[in-house]
Amino acid sequence: MSERPIQFYFRGAIHAIQGAAPTRTVLQYLREDLCQTGTKEGCAEGDCGACTVVIGELVGAPGAEELRLRAVNACIQFLPALDGKALFTVEDLAAGEQLHPVQQALVDRHGSQCGFCTPGFAMSLFALYENQDHCPERDEIDHTLSGNLCRCTGYRPIVDAARDAYALPRRQLDRLPVIAALKTLAELPPLDYVGDGRRSHSPRTLAELAELRERLPQARLVAGGTDVGLWVTKQGRDLGELILTGAVAELKRIQIGPGRLEIGAGATLTDAFAALTAFEPQWAELARRFASTPVKNAGTLGGNVANGSPIGDSMPALIALGARIVLQRGDATREMALEDFYLDYQKTALAAGEFVRALVLDAPAAGLKRHFRSYKVAKRLDQDISAVACGLAVHVDDEGCIRRARLAFGGMAATPKRAAGAEAALLGRPWDAAAVRRAMDALGSDFAPFTDVRASSAYRLSVAANLLQRFWLETSGAGDTPVRLAALTPIAPEDQP
């Protein structure tokens, strides 16, 4: 790869960046270098949404490419991630003196008081407006705005503005010049960028990535940047040489075959969760509550898994479904059960020069019925770190006897971990109240949770047991499950062993 500037479509032309550090964020570049201050800096960690911008990418087969627009957080996106893409900010919405429909609706509905968060809301609504021809239901509007926080206006007028925007005369982006520019950018060689004395690489093929990773084992791999970005903005860390994986098309592939799902490590959380929900519909709750829409649009499933956090949310559910992780070094690949990938607190089985290539899941074995649920317990519905997360799966035969059980928890140990004792308490027994009570009691020997600002050890153990009970209530046919955990009726004493 030869050195060249970062190039992307911006304000009707191809824009180039030279000299800026590879870890300079899109937000810093907009505000400090271009003096485009409509995009605001709030938290600098992808939580508040004041910095929301929209990124455009080409998707689809050659000759049938389409423009995909997604909202992301500019505060944790490094500049090289823009290469080959299109960038839209709040300054791009109005046409002269005429406001965009989402802006006009926000004005008409009094959807702004102090106004600091308003540009971010406008950009999230702009992405929704461009991607949906008709006004979606309230839940989808809420999900779209899950990454945008407002402290003074309140959300009702903003949600009303989302609806009103669709009632105004339709005005959509002219996509043809953007697509033409992105096709031109696609003909450039892969990005090898040097700025402020630091280098970053953006390979475009799996072979290029494998060669770079083997040759530069100490380089920092960056996928979506939704975690690594905070290492710079919050911790001030020097990341050294970077390898960005976002341009490797093969890593983004999602392949669904008979009884099998393979998700490339570079697939965004948005795309990965859509595939997982299609593969296993009970994934839907986690897909809805895992991070915000802008974070899911940038972050990757492979990055979440490789991070190794004990509260990574996706890992317990993947482990419960029997996921396997595919690792690659050079031309060689190896595969292991996902639970075996985690060795200790944020320590994984990745060897030097190796990277995560894919995650693989299989459909339930023939002759068994799989019950599966994934739960997340946190102080907020949206955009919060879990106190406890879990993935729970039992496989029962035609007589209702449990033949397989995989119960995995996050937030209960130094790594995402299966509850071996609870699983053993279930095997060979009917899926009934007595079995689930035994499994609940066994959790005390499976885990000795830590206490931190989110939850105490005792609370985590109690919640984990309650989630097992909820799982049984939802899947055993014993009755409807109340919406709130607090409303659950305890198992009657006569049903206990």
N, C-alpha and C positions, 0 to 999 in steps of 0.2 A: 504494500500500500504506500502511495506517495503522499507527502504532506499537502494539504490544501485547507482553505478556510471552511468554517461552518457555513452552510448555505441553506436557506429556507425561503418560502414564499411569505411576503409580508407587505401589506399596503399596496397591492397591485403589482409587485415586482419581486424579483429574486434578490434577497438581502444576504450580505456576507458579513461574517464576524472574524476578525483576526486579532490576535494578541491577548484576548481575555482569557483568564484562567479557565481550565476545563470544569472546575467546580464552581464557577460563578453561576448563580441561579438566573433563570429567565426573569424573575421579578427584579433582581438587582440590575440586570441589563436594561430592562424597560425603564425603570425609574431613574437610575443613576447615570446610565450612559446615553439613553435616548430621550430622557426627560419626559417620558410618557407616564404621567403620574395618576392616570385614571385607575390603574390597577393598584390596589392598596396593599400595604404590608400590615398584617395584624399579628398573628401568632408565629409566623415563620416556621411552622412545623406541619402544615397541611390540615389543620383542625378547623379554622374559622371560615375559610372560603372567601375572604376579602380579596385574595389575589387570583381568583379564578379567571382563567383564560380558556380559549377553545383551540384545540389542535386538530388540524385536518390531515388525513392520510389517505393514500390510495389503497383500496382493497379490491379483491376480485382477480380473476384470471387476466393475463395480458390480452389487450384488445377489448376487454369488457370491464375495465376498471371503473370504480365508483369512488366518490369522495365520502369518507366517513368523518364526521365531526364529533368530538368528545371533549367535555369539560375536564380540566385538570388543574392542579394547584401549581401556580408558577413559582411559589416560594421554595419548592423542593425539587424542581426540575433543573438539571444542569444543562448548560447551553448546548453541548454536543447532541443532546437528545432531540434538538430541533432539526437537525440536519435531514434534509430531504422531505420535510413536512411543511405545513402551512400554519401560521400563527395568527389568531384573531384576538383582539383586545376590545375593551369597552369603547374605545375611540373609533372602532370600525363599524359600529352599529348604525349610527345616524347617517342619513344621506343629506348632506348640507344642513339645512335648518329643520329637516323633517326627521323626527325621532323614529326609531325602529318601533314596531308594534309593542314589543315587550317593555321598552322604555316608556312609551306613551301610556300604556296600561298602568305601569307603576306610578306615574304622575297622577293619572286620573283617580286611582284608588288610594292615593295618599300612602303609598307603600314605602315611604322613606321619611325618617325624622332627622337623625344626625347625618345620615347619608353615607357614612363610612363603609358600611357593608353593601350598599346598593349596587355598585358596579359588579361585584361578585354574583349577586342574585341575578342581575341582568344577563350575565354571561351564561349562567346555568340555565336560565330560561331560554336564552337564545339557542343553546344547543338542543334543548327539548323542542322548541319551535321548529328548528330545522329538521329534526329527526322524526317528528310526528306531524302528519298532515292534519290530524284532527285532535281536538283537545282530549287528553287522556283523563282517566278517572283520578279522583283525589289522591288515592294511595300512590299512584305513579308520580304525581306532582310532588308529594311529600318526599318520596324517595329521591327524586331529582334534586331537591333542595336539602337533602340530608347533610351535605357538606358545607352549607352556608348558615352561619349563625348571625342572629340579629338580637341586640340587647334592648332596643328601645321601641321599634315600630310594632313588633308583634307579627305573627305569621299570617293571620287571617287576611289582611289586605294584600299581602304578597301573593298568597295562593289565589285570591280573587283576581289579581292582576294577571296571573298565568292564564286563567280562564278567559279573561277579557281580551287578551292579546289575540286569541283565535277568532274573536268576533270582529276585530278590526280588519280593514282591507289587507289581504294577504300580501306579504312582501318577503321573498326569499332570496338567499344568496345566489348570485350568478356563478354557478359552479364550473362552467366550461373553462374560463381562463385559469382557474385554480388547478383544475385537472391537467391542463396543458403544461403549466409550470412544473407541477410535480412529476410529470412524465419526463420533462427535461432534466430535472434534478436526479431522477432515477438512472440517467445515463452517466452520471459522474462516477468516478472510482470510489471505492469505500473510503470513509473518512479516517484519515490519520492526522490528528490535530495536535499542534503545539501552541500553547499560549502561556504567557507569564512563566516560562521556563518549565512547564509541566506538559506531559503528553497523555493523550487519550486515543484509544483505538475503537473503531466501530465496524467490526467485520460484518459481512452480509451473508456469509454461508457458514454452515456448520463446520466445514473443513477449515475455513479461515479461523473460526473461533477456537477449534481444537488445537490448531497449530500455535496460535497466540498464547493460549492458556498453558500449553506445555512448555513453551519457550519463556513465558513470563509468569511463573507460578506465584510470585509475590504480588502481582498486579491485582488491584481491587476490581472484582466483577460488580457491575452495576446493571440492574435490570430496569425496574420502574423508578427507582430512586426514592420511593416513599418511606423507606427506613434509612438508607444510607444518606439521603439528603439531610436528615437531622443531625448526622454525625458532623456535618459541616456547619449548618446554621445554628445548632444549639451547643455543640461541643467544641467547635473550632478545630476539628481534627484535620491533619494533612493526610489525604488519602493516597498520596503517591501516584504512581502510574495507574491509569484506568483502562478497563476493557468494558465497553458498553455493549450489551447483548440485544438491544432493542431493534436493531436492523436485520437480525438473523431470521429470515422468513421461516426456515425449517423449525426453529424453536417455537414458533407460534401456532404450529399445526395442531389441530384437534381431529383425531381419527376415531370414528365410531364404527365398530364392526360387530359381527354377530357375537353377542355376549361379552363384548370387550370395549373399553374406552381408554384411549391414550391421549393425554394432554401434554403438549410440549411445554417445557419449563418457561418459555417466554410468552405464553398466552396470558393476556391480561386477566385479572380477576373477574372482570365483567364477562369476558368470553368463556373463561373456565367454569365459572359458576353457572352460566347458561347451559353449558354442556353437562355439568354434573346434575343439574336439576332435571334435565331431560332424561338422563340416565337413571336417576333416583329422585323421584318427585319430592321426597321428604327432605331433600337438601334445601328446599326453598326458604325456610326460616333463616338458616345461617346465611344464605346468599343475600337476603334482604338486610340483615343486621350486621354483616361483616363490613366495617369501615363505611365511609361515605362514597357516594357515586364518583366524585373526582379521584379519590384514592383508588377505587376499584378500576377506574379507567386507565390509570397509570401503572399501578402495582401488578405484579405477576404472581401466579400460584407457585411457580418454582422458587421465586424469591422468598415468599412467605415460608415455604417448607425449608429452604436452605438456611434461613435465618436461625432456626433452631430455638426460638423463644418458647418457654413453657406455656405461654399464653397466646400462641399463634392462631388460635381459633380453628383454622382449617384442618390442622393435623389430627386432632382427636376424631373428627368425622371421617377423614380419609383412612385413618388406621382402623376404625370400626368397620369400614367397608373392605378391608383387606388390601389397601393400596400398596403397590410396589413402586420403588423409586429406581429410575435408570440413571446411572452415572457414566460419564465418558471421559477418557483421557486419551488423547491422540486418536487412533482409529479403534481403540478397544473400548468396549462397554461392559458394564456389570450391572446386575439387578439384585435388589434385596428388599425384604419387607420394610415398609416405612418405619415401623417402630424400632427396627434394628439400626436405623440411620442415626439415631440420637444416643450419644454415649454419656454425656453429662451436660451440665448447664451450658448452653450455647456451644457445645462441642459435638461435632458430627463426624461421621465416618469418611468424609471427603478427604482424599489424598492430595498431595501436592500436584498441581497441574490438572486436576480433575474438576468437572463441573456437572451440575444437574442437567440432564437432557430431557427427561420426561417423567410423568407419573402414569401408572397403568392400573386400571381397576377391571375386575371381572364381574359378570352377572352372578346371581346366586346359583348354587349347584342345583341340578335337576332333582326333583323329588322333595325339595325342602322349600318352605316359605320363609322369606326373610322379613322380619320386622326391623325397621330402622328409624331412628330419630336423632336429631342433633339439636342441642340446646345451648344457649348462651345466657349466663346470668351476669348482669352488670347494672350499674346504677341508672343508666339511661338506655332508652330503646335504641337510639342511633349513636354511632360514633363514640363508643366508649370501650375501654379495656375491660376484659372479662375478669370477674372474680373467679368464676368456674365456667369452663366450657366442656362439653362432652359429646361424644359420638357413641351411640348405643345400638348394637345389632344382635338379635338372636335369630337363629334358624331353627324352625320347628318342623317335625314330620307330620304326616297325615293324622296321627293320633294326638297332635298337640304337644309332643315331647321335644324338649330342647336338645338339639344335636350339636349345635355350634353356638358359641357366644363370644362376642368381642365388645368389651366395654372399655372405652378409652377416655381419658380425662386430661384437660389442660388446667393449669393453675393449682394443681394438687401436688406437684413434685418438681424437681429440677428440669425435667423434660416432659413432653407429652408421653403419657404412660398408660398401659393397659392395667386393668384391675384384675389380676390373676386369681386372687381368692374369690372375688365376687363371681367371676366367670365359672370357676370350679363349682361354686355353690349352685349354679343353675344347670349345669350339664346333666343330662339324663333325667331331669325332672319335668313335670308338666309346667307350662307357663301359667302359673297361678299365684295367688297371694302368698302362699307359704314359701314358694321358691324365691319370689322377689324380696320377701322379708329376710331370708337367709343371705341373699346377695347384699342387701342393704347393711346387714350386720357385719359382713365380711369386709366392707370398705375400710373399717377401722384398722384392720391389719394390713390392708393394701397400701394405705397412704398415711403419712404424718405431715399434713400440709403446713406451710409456713404462714406466719401472720405478717401482714403488711398494711399499707394505708387503705387498700381496697377491701380487705376482709380478714377476719381472724381465722385461725386454724379450725376452731370449733364450728364456725359458720360454714367454712368450706366443706367440712365433713357432713354437716347437716344438709347442706344444699345438694351435695352429690347424692346422698341417700334419697332425698326428696325427688330428685330428677329420675332416679331409677323407678320410684313409685309412680311418677307421672308417666314414664315410658310404658309401664305395665298397664296403667289405666287407659292409655290411648290405644294400645295394641291388643289387649286381651279380650275386648268385647265386654268388659265388666261394667261399662257405662260411659257416658260422655265426660270429657275432661273440662272442668271450668277454665276460663281464660286465664285467671290469675292463680299462681301457685298457692297463694295464701288461702284460696277458697277450696282447696282440695280436702276431701273428707278422708281422715286417716283410715288405714285398714282396721277393720273391726277386730276386737280381741279374739273372737272365736275363729277368725281366719288365720291367726298367728300360730306358728308352730309351738 
